[in-house]
Amino acid sequence: MPGRLLAFVRAPSSSPKSDHQKLDKHQKDVIPLFPPVYSVNPPPLHKASQESLVMDAFKRHSLGGRHHADKKSPKVEPQQPVRMDMLVESPPLVFYNSPQTSTGALFSGQLKLDVSEPHVTLEKFEMRLLATVTTKKPVVQHCSECSTQITEIHKWDFLKAPVSLRHGMHAYPFSHLLPGYLPATTHGSLATLDYSLSVVATTSTGDNIKYGRQIDIKRAIFPGNEKHSIRIFPPTNLTAALTLPPVIHPIGDFPIEMRLSGIVTNKNDSQTRWRLRKLNWRIEETHKFVSPACAKHTSKVGGERKGILHEDVHVIANEEVKHGWKTDFDQGNIDAEFRAACNMSLKPVCDMDSPNGMEVKHNLIIEMVVAEEWAPLKKPNQATPTGAARVLRTQFHLVLTERAGLGISWDEEQPPMYEDVPASPPTYVDDYDIAHLDDEASSLNI
Ligand SMILES: [Zn+2]
């Protein structure tokens, strides 16, 4: 894929790096699967029939839309006694804050039934909200049940008993507070998560009238306080203190402030000091997915409720900072301020973490090359490079999320409909993080 600088799937024999120690226990490649995808799980339908149901519904929708627009035409498909359309009334679906604290988003609208015959009797009229996870790394290639899992999130049953509808338009309002713990719609490099509505109306003559529609759920995590992090680089005295924004967004840049201290070591009549020669940053995006096996193929992963962990790490932005840092040998500090941003052409994907093992996370990696100089204390301006240099590499967790102002918060802009659900204020603790550098600074000559 274009722009993927680093891409790998964790193979059974690969040795995880120290910063991936969490994965050590997964080295055998087969790991237990997490709890079911969502905590609200109605009895599962037969997957194949669900899938075809959704596909049929989408096909119908794309055709139906055109027919609907052509309302003046007297031609009406004789085999379709009812046409369906949907009017979504709620604002774009944005979950605010983390899955643990989000109040969710209200989804509401009307299903419109246009009855073209004098009378139609509906036996059943149902709508399902489905979550569809599709992986590009199925346990068994070309097995659609290994590739795709469909979970019903919610079901609306519009009829308690059969109903006879007259010719004309009939509206069925619906509304539902989508729970904020649902992971957002995500199109990752290993797997995709999509939400869709699947509507089926069954007439007394046995006709199934279908309608389908994709819905997009976004998540926006409110920014809290700035994050302060410190990294030390033994065996040198160098310490990097960084100030980072609490969240970053796919579009727009963000500031990074860094102070490198401990750059000067004084001896009797001389000093050695580090000069910053090179400063690079990059943002790495890590996708993980635990590919489950379908009922037929559980033996491939060593039993039920197990899957294969895949991981893909790629760079979504990188740059060399050419200038913009100040060196103060008297204080022993280097101060750098620069701005970073995701590269939109590399299609950054927001953070997500689903109980089914789908995950997207981000790290900022800062790499510095420092070169050592020696100077007599009496003449500190007459410095001579000693030839020693080090690469300082360190990483910081970043949260990539949609901008909070992107959608309209249902609890702020909509007339109150769910008064019992309070708007939750952002709850953040100051994230102060002190850590040793895992990677040893390596020497090199420049
Ligand atoms: Zn299978």
Residues whose N, C-alpha, C, O or C-beta is under 5 A from the ligand:
A	BS01	ZN	V140 C143 E145 C146 C294 H297
